[in-house]
């Protein structure tokens, strides 16, 4: 969501009055101060930013604060709250609060008034995005048109997501049961037809009744176990035999390689012979036939690497508008990225939540492939379990807990300790960790730093490197690692190392929560 200036009238348009309804805003605020129960009707519909006038925004802020503390909201309590926070004058004073409460038509229609306020707010946000886009188009600052279009689409979809949230909520079970009965009746007369999209895998379809709308399906396995082949076979079946539209995000394999794999799969010709072009005469007709099948199918492949969930959602929405969309396949989940994430486990969780949101929003099944960690290889039966989906870190790494103690991760298995972590502003904070899991043995790398320190970590462990987070296997000599400057002891390590090495770069960061040390 965009940050909008308080004085919206000057920023949005100097010539035209932006969309707004002073009467609706006053009616909402007056109704909230007259009837305390009215808050529940608008709490998830409006925020302070939705009000055009700054004084109205401040009054709503006071009402929200009082309501969240289960305190009464009337002219007196709202006025006291504003006065306590030195905002009463900016909000129009006590006389204005009395005027609003006195002239309100009532609280019976407060939700309708709130919807008007929200509608005008969305229109202003769209105007703001348009103005920003115009300015960026005149001054792109090194960005190309595709970058600007992606940013604009992201901003617009951000507004759309907020709007959808305000329109969702509880549904009466009686209403839902009507649809359930309709579905049951349709199935009873369908001669056993599937409710979902058939995959071509009989046993799978029997258990699931096909790929169901709004479902996120995770296909997990160790590398080279056939995950991509399985997903591609499903995509072929859905697109060719069912006539559906399928989107494939191939972040590991190029689009040409994936098309070659499809050609080999459907023609039943060894892929190595296809790549070399060493085909028999009788095989060429099969190639022509498969080429015809694939060319007339609605399969769309995007091989852009390291896409974010937002980018995937934007491209899926665009494809659905242009060609329709019935199934999304993502190969594979761990190759997606979330900007600014500090914890890979949390990052994967965020990606999964976003993909589930995509499935629900577009009302289609989404298949995401996922790599399992190596813990299953330590079991006699090699059978994977749900915890194998989680990312892992090295077990002998010492973690600084919030009480200052340094404990090896292996001693924290099964717990959810509070520890120090780095936030998005490069500040050391106390954070609640996820549950620590034991995932077996891994190859450990040792990083040597210019300060004389060394760090041991697995290949998949991530460090703050320059302006991003990188896995150990991707770190190179000369990269700068962010190190804690004063946890848990006082702020002196950065200074001592800077003085010892006479390193101006370290001196610059000595008073920060972190300082930078080079890999040597």
SVG drawing of the C-alpha trace seen along z (x, -y; Angstrom):
<svg xmlns="http://www.w3.org/2000/svg" viewBox="-31 -25 77 74">
<polyline fill="none" stroke="black" stroke-width="0.4" points="0.0,0.0 1.3,-3.5 2.0,-6.1 -0.1,-9.1 0.7,-12.6 -1.5,-14.1 -2.4,-17.1 -3.8,-15.0 -5.6,-17.9 -2.3,-19.6 -0.3,-16.5 -2.9,-14.7 -4.1,-17.6 -3.7,-21.3 -6.6,-22.0 -9.3,-19.5 -10.7,-18.5 -9.9,-14.8 -12.7,-12.3 -14.0,-12.7 -17.2,-12.9 -17.1,-15.2 -20.7,-14.3 -19.9,-10.6 -16.7,-11.1 -18.6,-13.2 -21.4,-10.7 -19.0,-7.8 -17.2,-9.7 -20.4,-11.0 -22.0,-7.6 -19.0,-6.0 -19.1,-8.6 -22.9,-8.1 -23.1,-4.3 -20.1,-2.3 -21.3,1.0 -21.0,-0.7 -17.2,-0.3 -17.5,3.4 -19.2,2.6 -16.4,0.5 -13.3,1.7 -12.1,3.9 -13.3,1.6 -11.6,-1.7 -8.2,-3.1 -7.0,-6.6 -5.6,-6.9 -9.0,-6.5 -10.2,-9.9 -9.6,-12.8 -9.4,-15.5 -6.6,-15.3 -8.7,-16.4 -11.1,-13.5 -8.2,-11.1 -7.0,-12.2 -10.5,-11.7 -10.8,-8.2 -7.3,-7.4 -8.5,-8.4 -11.7,-6.3 -9.6,-3.3 -7.2,-3.6 -10.0,-3.8 -12.0,-1.0 -9.0,1.3 -8.6,0.7 -12.3,1.4 -12.9,-2.1 -16.1,-4.1 -16.0,-6.4 -17.9,-9.7 -17.2,-13.4 -15.6,-13.6 -13.3,-10.5 -12.2,-11.2 -11.5,-14.8 -9.4,-13.8 -7.5,-11.3 -6.7,-13.9 -5.7,-16.4 -3.5,-13.9 -1.6,-13.3 -1.5,-17.0 -3.7,-16.5 -6.9,-18.2 -6.3,-21.5 -5.3,-19.7 -8.5,-17.7 -10.6,-20.8 -11.1,-21.3 -13.9,-20.3 -16.4,-22.4 -15.9,-20.5 -16.3,-17.2 -19.6,-18.4 -20.7,-19.6 -20.0,-16.2 -21.8,-14.3 -24.8,-16.7 -25.4,-16.7 -25.0,-12.9 -28.1,-11.4 -27.6,-8.2 -25.6,-5.1 -28.0,-2.7 -26.5,-3.2 -22.9,-3.7 -21.6,-0.8 -23.0,-2.3 -21.3,-5.6 -18.0,-3.8 -18.2,-2.1 -18.5,-5.6 -15.5,-6.8 -13.5,-3.7 -14.6,-4.0 -13.4,-7.6 -10.1,-6.6 -9.5,-3.9 -10.1,-6.5 -7.6,-8.9 -5.0,-6.1 -5.5,-5.3 -5.0,-9.0 -1.8,-9.0 -0.4,-6.0 -1.2,-7.6 0.7,-10.8 3.6,-8.8 3.8,-6.7 3.8,-9.9 6.7,-11.3 8.6,-8.1 8.0,-7.9 9.5,-11.4 12.4,-10.5 12.9,-6.7 16.3,-6.9 17.7,-4.0 14.6,-1.9 13.1,-0.6 9.5,-0.5 9.1,3.1 10.3,2.2 7.9,-0.7 5.0,1.4 5.8,4.0 5.9,1.3 2.6,-0.1 0.9,3.3 2.2,4.1 0.8,0.8 -2.6,1.3 -2.8,4.9 -1.8,3.8 -4.9,1.6 -7.0,4.5 -5.8,6.9 -6.8,4.4 -10.2,3.9 -10.8,7.7 -9.9,8.0 -12.5,5.4 -15.2,7.2 -14.5,10.7 -15.7,11.9 -18.2,14.3 -20.7,16.1 -23.9,17.7 -23.7,21.5 -27.3,21.6 -26.2,19.7 -23.1,22.0 -25.2,25.1 -27.3,24.1 -24.2,24.2 -23.1,27.5 -26.5,29.1 -26.3,27.8 -22.8,29.3 -24.0,32.7 -27.0,32.8 -24.8,32.0 -22.4,34.8 -25.2,37.3 -26.3,36.8 -22.8,36.7 -22.2,40.5 -19.1,40.3 -17.4,37.5 -14.6,35.8 -15.2,32.5 -11.7,31.4 -9.3,31.4 -8.1,35.0 -4.3,35.4 -4.0,38.6 -2.6,40.4 -5.5,42.8 -4.6,43.5 -4.0,39.8 -7.3,38.8 -9.2,41.4 -7.8,40.1 -8.2,36.4 -11.1,36.4 -8.8,34.4 -7.1,31.0 -9.5,28.9 -10.0,25.2 -8.3,23.0 -6.0,25.8 -2.2,25.4 -0.6,28.8 3.0,29.3 5.0,32.0 8.0,32.6 11.0,34.8 14.8,35.0 16.6,33.8 16.4,36.1 13.4,38.0 11.1,37.0 9.2,34.0 9.5,31.9 8.6,34.9 5.5,35.6 4.4,31.9 5.1,31.6 3.0,34.8 0.1,33.3 0.5,30.0 0.5,31.9 -2.7,33.9 -4.5,30.8 -3.6,28.7 -3.9,31.2 -6.6,33.7 -8.7,31.3 -8.2,28.2 -7.3,26.1 -4.9,23.2 -1.7,23.9 1.0,21.6 4.4,23.1 7.1,21.1 10.4,22.9 13.0,21.2 15.6,23.9 15.2,25.1 15.0,22.8 11.8,22.6 13.4,24.3 14.7,27.1 11.2,27.6 9.6,27.6 12.2,30.2 11.3,32.3 7.6,32.1 8.4,33.1 10.4,36.2 7.7,37.2 4.8,37.0 6.7,38.5 8.2,41.3 11.6,40.5 14.8,40.4 15.6,36.8 19.3,37.3 18.6,38.3 16.2,35.4 19.0,33.0 21.5,34.5 19.0,34.7 19.9,38.3 16.3,39.5 15.1,42.4 12.9,41.8 9.9,43.3 10.2,41.0 9.8,37.7 6.0,38.2 5.7,38.5 7.6,35.3 5.3,33.5 2.2,34.9 3.4,33.8 4.4,30.4 0.8,30.0 -0.6,31.1 1.6,28.7 1.2,25.8 -2.6,26.0 -2.5,26.3 -2.6,23.4 0.7,24.0 2.6,20.8 6.1,21.1 7.9,18.4 11.6,19.2 12.4,15.9 14.7,16.9 14.1,15.9 10.7,14.5 8.9,13.1 5.4,14.2 4.1,10.8 5.6,11.1 4.2,14.6 0.7,13.3 0.9,10.3 1.9,12.5 -0.8,15.0 -3.5,12.3 -2.3,10.8 -2.3,14.3 -5.8,15.0 -7.1,11.8 -5.5,12.4 -5.9,16.2 -7.7,17.6 -5.9,19.7 -6.9,23.1 -3.7,24.4 -0.3,23.0 2.8,25.1 5.9,23.7 9.3,25.4 10.4,25.0 9.4,23.2 12.9,22.8 14.0,20.8 11.5,18.0 12.6,15.1 11.0,12.6 12.8,9.3 14.0,8.2 13.5,11.6 16.0,12.4 15.0,16.0 14.8,18.6 12.2,20.7 10.0,17.6 10.6,16.8 9.4,20.2 6.4,19.9 5.6,16.5 5.9,17.9 3.6,20.7 1.0,18.4 1.2,16.2 0.7,19.1 -2.3,20.3 -3.7,16.8 -3.1,16.9 -5.0,20.2 -7.9,18.8 -8.0,15.5 -8.0,16.9 -10.0,20.0 -7.6,22.4 -5.3,25.2 -1.6,24.3 1.1,27.0 4.4,26.0 7.4,28.3 9.6,28.4 13.0,29.8 13.2,31.9 16.2,31.5 18.5,34.4 17.0,35.5 15.1,38.3 18.3,39.9 19.2,40.6 16.1,42.8 16.1,46.5 13.0,46.4 13.9,43.0 10.3,42.0 9.8,38.2 7.8,36.4 6.4,32.9 9.3,31.4 11.6,32.3 10.0,29.4 11.7,26.9 15.0,25.2 17.9,26.1 21.0,24.4 24.2,25.9 23.8,27.6 27.2,26.4 26.5,22.7 26.2,20.9 23.2,18.7 23.0,15.6 19.9,15.9 18.0,12.8 19.6,13.3 23.1,13.0 24.0,16.7 25.6,18.4 24.1,21.9 24.9,24.3 21.8,24.8 22.0,28.6 21.3,27.9 18.1,26.0 16.4,28.8 12.7,28.9 12.6,25.5 11.5,22.0 14.1,19.8 14.1,16.0 17.3,14.7 18.9,11.7 18.2,11.1 18.7,8.4 15.7,6.6 15.1,4.9 16.7,1.6 19.9,3.4 19.0,3.1 19.6,5.9 16.3,6.9 15.0,9.7 12.9,12.1 11.0,15.3 12.5,18.1 10.7,21.0 11.0,24.4 14.5,25.8 14.6,29.0 17.4,31.6 17.9,32.5 21.0,34.7 24.6,34.1 25.5,31.6 28.8,30.5 30.2,27.5 32.1,24.6 34.4,22.2 34.5,18.5 37.7,16.6 37.3,12.8 39.6,9.9 39.3,9.2 40.7,12.6 37.4,14.1 36.0,17.3 32.5,18.6 31.3,22.1 28.0,22.7 26.3,25.1 26.1,24.3 22.4,23.3 22.9,21.0 22.3,17.3 24.3,14.3 23.7,10.6 26.1,9.8 26.3,6.2 22.7,5.2 21.1,8.7 21.0,12.1 23.1,14.8 23.7,18.5 27.2,19.6 27.6,21.4 27.1,18.1 29.4,16.0 32.7,15.0 36.1,13.6 35.8,9.9 32.1,9.9 31.3,8.0 29.4,9.8 27.3,8.1 28.5,8.9 27.0,8.1 28.8,5.1 27.7,5.3 25.7,8.4 25.6,9.1 28.6,7.2 28.9,3.4 29.6,1.6 33.3,2.1 34.2,5.0 33.7,2.9 35.9,0.2 38.7,2.5 38.8,4.3 38.8,1.1 41.6,-0.3 43.6,2.9 43.3,3.1 43.3,-0.7 40.3,0.1 38.3,-3.1 35.4,-1.0 35.1,0.7 35.5,-2.6 32.5,-4.0 30.3,-1.2 31.7,-0.9 28.8,-2.8 26.1,-0.8 24.5,2.4 26.5,4.1 29.8,3.7 31.1,5.1 33.9,7.6 35.3,8.9 35.7,12.5 39.3,13.3"/>
</svg>
